[in-house]
């Protein structure tokens, strides 16, 4: 959306045609992380479908095997995550039989999703007010040190040992090759298809991701929006509004087809008994409501690729964190300047 908005490609939506009495009533019905990105200068540019926060999925059987209680001992800080992951790790010599925790290493999108809240929790920002990349700030170095600590300090993961794919990024966790993994809400059918025993016996549960502050645990929020091409005629835009309103008019139908991915709207679904009976629904909604958005920049794809390459150097080549982030920030600034020139 930042890319499209910067090129004036999206038409603003009329909230009244979507069923809301005012902009305020619209904004009150959605998580702040969504409206921060989709509402600009009192104009709405995105009508959300699903919107969710990421969760730390625990293998509760593996927790109990090492004398940990999944509820009491769930890691609330990144330091606790490292200590718990260390206890859950099984190695034979230098080879992992089970990694205690695993960060995704298979795709740039996942690198951004998992690193984003750590940076923000450390007091960092992706860009300053002038658009300069702040990845190499003191907070950025602290955040990346936390990101690398599961391997470097706690010896609880091997970043090169993974069977994850884009369709199933949680595959290491599903196959019980790691005990914890930060993931979007996982449909029960996805668990059953890869590990019927885990599904049948129910030895898994999602919890909130760790925080730098144990009382401020939050993760990245992510979702999908309906938008309208600015070149659509007024007549077509009116029909599109009616279509979008119709599609989202039965949120229970939406939930039953796509659970546990929650609709973005706060009203009209979560109090239904069919929803409330879903396992760990409270954790799913809490992650959705407390999440932080990904960085808003028209060079997001370039940023993601650069950060992913930096993480690869730090994790696989054991490169110096500050030097690597200096180089990455410079690359991002170059991409931003090239975008401005082309624009």
C-alpha positions in Angstrom: 0.0 0.0 0.0 2.8 2.6 0.7 4.1 1.9 -2.8 0.6 2.4 -4.4 -0.2 5.4 -2.3 3.1 7.1 -3.2 2.2 6.7 -6.9 -1.4 7.9 -6.4 -2.8 4.5 -7.6 -5.5 4.0 -5.0 -8.9 5.8 -4.7 -10.1 6.7 -1.2 -13.1 4.6 0.0 -16.4 6.0 1.3 -16.9 4.6 4.7 -20.6 5.4 4.6 -21.0 3.1 1.6 -19.3 0.4 3.6 -21.9 0.7 6.3 -20.2 3.2 8.8 -21.7 6.4 10.0 -18.4 8.2 10.2 -14.6 7.9 9.9 -14.4 7.6 13.7 -16.8 4.7 13.8 -14.8 3.0 11.1 -11.5 3.5 12.8 -12.9 2.3 16.1 -13.9 -1.0 14.6 -10.4 -2.0 13.5 -7.0 -2.5 15.2 -4.8 0.5 15.4 -2.0 -1.2 13.5 -4.4 -1.5 10.5 -5.8 2.1 10.6 -2.3 3.5 11.0 -1.4 2.1 7.6 -4.6 2.4 5.7 -6.0 5.8 6.8 -4.1 8.9 5.6 -5.1 12.5 6.1 -8.6 11.4 7.2 -9.1 9.3 4.1 -9.5 5.5 4.1 -7.6 3.6 1.4 -8.0 0.0 2.5 -11.0 -2.1 3.5 -9.6 -5.1 5.5 -10.4 -8.8 5.1 -8.1 -10.8 7.5 -5.8 -9.1 10.0 -3.8 -11.1 12.5 -0.8 -11.0 14.8 2.0 -13.7 14.9 2.2 -16.1 17.8 4.9 -18.2 19.4 3.8 -21.8 18.9 5.0 -24.2 21.6 5.3 -28.0 21.4 3.8 -28.7 24.9 4.9 -32.3 24.9 8.6 -31.3 24.4 8.2 -28.7 27.2 7.0 -31.3 29.6 9.7 -33.8 28.6 12.4 -31.3 30.0 10.4 -30.4 33.1 8.9 -27.1 31.8 5.3 -26.1 32.2 4.0 -24.6 28.9 1.9 -22.0 30.7 4.1 -21.0 33.6 7.4 -21.3 31.7 6.4 -19.8 28.4 9.1 -17.2 27.5 8.0 -13.7 28.2 11.3 -12.0 27.3 13.8 -12.7 24.6 16.3 -13.6 27.3 13.8 -16.1 28.7 13.3 -17.4 25.2 17.0 -18.2 24.9 17.1 -19.9 28.3 14.0 -22.0 27.6 15.2 -22.8 24.0 18.5 -24.0 25.5 16.7 -26.4 27.8 14.6 -27.7 24.9 17.6 -28.3 22.6 18.9 -31.8 21.9 22.3 -32.2 20.3 24.5 -35.1 19.5 28.0 -33.6 19.1 27.6 -30.6 16.8 24.4 -31.9 15.2 21.0 -30.8 16.3 18.4 -33.5 16.8 16.0 -30.8 18.1 16.4 -27.0 18.0 14.9 -25.2 21.0 13.6 -22.3 18.9 13.9 -21.4 15.3 13.8 -18.1 13.5 12.7 -18.3 9.8 15.6 -18.2 7.4 13.9 -19.2 4.1 12.4 -15.9 2.9 12.9 -12.2 3.2 9.2 -11.6 4.1 9.6 -13.8 7.1 12.8 -12.2 8.2 11.0 -8.8 8.3 7.9 -10.2 10.1 10.0 -11.8 12.9 12.6 -9.0 13.3 10.2 -6.0 13.1 8.9 -6.2 16.7 12.3 -6.8 18.2 13.6 -3.6 16.6 10.5 -1.6 17.8 10.7 -3.1 21.3 14.3 -2.0 21.5 13.2 1.6 20.9 14.3 1.5 17.3 12.7 2.6 14.0 13.2 1.6 10.5 13.5 5.2 9.2 13.8 8.7 10.8 11.5 11.6 10.0 13.5 12.4 6.9 13.4 8.9 5.5 16.9 7.9 6.4 17.3 4.2 7.3 17.9 3.7 11.0 18.6 0.0 10.9 22.2 0.5 12.1 21.3 2.7 15.2 22.2 1.6 18.7 18.7 0.1 19.0 19.1 -1.7 15.7 22.4 -3.3 16.8 20.7 -4.3 20.1 17.8 -5.9 18.2 20.0 -7.8 15.9 22.1 -9.0 18.8 18.9 -10.4 20.3 18.0 -12.0 16.9 21.4 -13.7 16.7 21.6 -14.7 20.4 19.6 -17.9 20.0 22.5 -19.3 18.0 25.4 -17.3 19.2 24.7 -17.1 23.0 22.3 -20.0 23.7 23.4 -22.5 21.0 19.7 -23.5 20.5 19.3 -23.3 16.8 21.1 -24.0 13.5 20.0 -21.4 10.9 21.2 -23.6 8.1 19.2 -26.6 9.2 15.6 -26.2 8.0 13.0 -27.9 5.9 10.8 -24.7 5.8 9.1 -23.6 2.6 7.0 -20.6 1.7 3.8 -22.6 1.7 4.7 -24.2 5.0 7.1 -21.9 6.8 6.4 -23.7 10.1 7.5 -27.1 8.7 10.4 -27.6 11.2 7.9 -27.1 14.1 5.3 -29.3 12.5 7.8 -32.1 12.1 9.0 -31.6 15.7 12.5 -30.6 14.6 12.2 -27.4 16.7 10.2 -26.8 19.9 9.1 -23.2 19.3 8.4 -21.1 16.2 6.8 -17.7 15.7 4.0 -18.1 13.1 0.7 -16.7 11.9 -2.3 -18.5 13.4 -2.1 -22.1 12.1 -5.2 -23.8 10.8 -5.8 -27.2 12.6 -6.0 -28.8 9.2 -2.5 -27.7 8.4 -1.3 -29.4 11.6 -3.2 -32.5 10.9 -1.9 -32.8 7.3 1.7 -32.8 8.5 1.6 -34.3 12.0 -1.6 -36.2 12.8 -0.3 -37.3 16.2 0.3 -33.7 17.3 -3.2 -32.8 16.0 -5.0 -35.7 17.6 -3.2 -35.5 21.0 -3.3 -31.7 20.9 0.2 -31.1 22.3 0.6 -27.6 20.9 -0.5 -24.2 21.9 0.1 -20.6 20.8 1.2 -17.9 23.2 2.2 -14.3 22.9 5.7 -13.7 21.5 8.4 -12.4 23.8 9.1 -8.8 24.5 12.1 -6.8 25.6 9.7 -5.8 28.4 7.8 -8.8 29.7 4.7 -6.6 30.2 4.8 -5.3 26.6 4.8 -8.5 24.5 3.7 -7.8 20.9 4.5 -9.0 17.4 4.0 -8.0 13.8 0.5 -7.5 12.5 -0.3 -8.6 9.0 -3.3 -8.6 6.8 -5.0 -8.2 3.4 -7.1 -5.3 2.1 -9.6 -4.5 -0.6 -8.6 -1.4 -2.5 -10.0 0.5 -5.5 -8.0 1.5 -8.6 -8.1 5.3 -8.8 -8.8 5.0 -12.6 -12.1 3.2 -12.0 -15.1 5.3 -13.0 -17.5 6.6 -10.3 -20.1 4.0 -11.4 -17.6 1.2 -11.0 -16.4 2.5 -7.7 -19.9 2.5 -6.3 -20.5 -1.1 -7.4 -17.1 -2.1 -5.9 -18.1 -0.6 -2.6 -21.3 -2.6 -2.7 -19.4 -5.8 -3.5 -16.9 -5.3 -0.7 -19.6 -4.6 1.8 -21.4 -7.7 0.7 -18.3 -9.9 0.9 -17.7 -8.9 4.5 -21.4 -8.9 5.5 -21.3 -12.4 7.0 -18.2 -12.6 9.2 -19.2 -16.0 10.7 -19.2 -17.4 7.2 -15.8 -15.9 6.7 -14.5 -17.3 10.0 -15.9 -20.8 9.5 -14.1 -21.0 6.1 -10.8 -19.5 7.2 -10.3 -20.0 10.9 -8.1 -19.3 12.8 -7.3 -16.3 10.6 -9.5 -13.6 12.2 -11.5 -11.0 10.4 -10.0 -7.5 11.0 -13.3 -6.1 12.3 -13.7 -6.0 16.0 -17.5 -6.3 15.9 -19.9 -8.9 14.5 -18.1 -12.2 15.0 -15.9 -12.8 18.1 -18.7 -13.2 20.6 -20.4 -15.9 18.6 -20.2 -19.3 20.4 -18.8 -21.0 17.3 -15.9 -18.6 17.5 -15.4 -18.6 21.3 -15.1 -22.4 21.3 -12.0 -22.2 19.1 -8.9 -23.3 21.0 -6.8 -20.4 22.3 -9.0 -17.8 20.6 -8.0 -15.2 23.3 -4.3 -15.5 22.3 -5.2 -15.0 18.7 -7.3 -11.9 19.3 -4.7 -10.5 21.7 -1.9 -10.8 19.2 -4.1 -9.2 16.5 -5.1 -6.2 18.7 -1.6 -5.5 20.1 0.5 -6.0 17.0 2.7 -3.5 15.2 2.6 -2.8 11.5 5.6 -3.4 9.2 7.5 -0.4 8.0 5.8 2.0 5.6 8.1 2.7 2.7 7.7 2.5 -1.1 11.0 0.5 -1.2 9.7 -2.2 1.1 10.7 -5.1 -1.2 14.2 -3.7 -1.4 14.4 -3.2 2.3 13.2 -6.7 3.0 15.8 -8.2 0.6 18.6 -6.1 2.1 17.7 -7.0 5.7 17.4 -10.7 4.8 20.9 -10.6 3.2 22.2 -8.9 6.4 20.7 -11.6 8.6 22.2 -14.3 6.4 25.7 -12.7 6.7 25.3 -12.4 10.5 23.9 -15.9 11.1 25.6 -18.0 8.4 28.9 -16.1 8.0 29.1 -14.8 11.6 29.7 -11.3 10.3 30.1 -8.3 12.6 26.6 -7.0 13.5 27.4 -3.3 13.5 29.4 -3.4 10.3 26.8 -5.5 8.5 24.0 -3.1 9.6 26.0 -0.1 8.5 26.3 -1.6 5.0 22.6 -2.6 4.9 21.4 0.9 6.0 23.5 2.5 3.2 22.0 0.1 0.7 18.4 1.0 1.8 19.2 4.7 1.6 20.5 4.2 -1.9 17.3 2.3 -2.9 15.2 5.2 -1.4 17.2 7.8 -3.4 16.8 5.8 -6.6 13.1 5.5 -6.0 12.8 9.3 -5.6 14.7 9.8 -8.8 12.6 7.4 -10.8 9.4 8.8 -9.3 
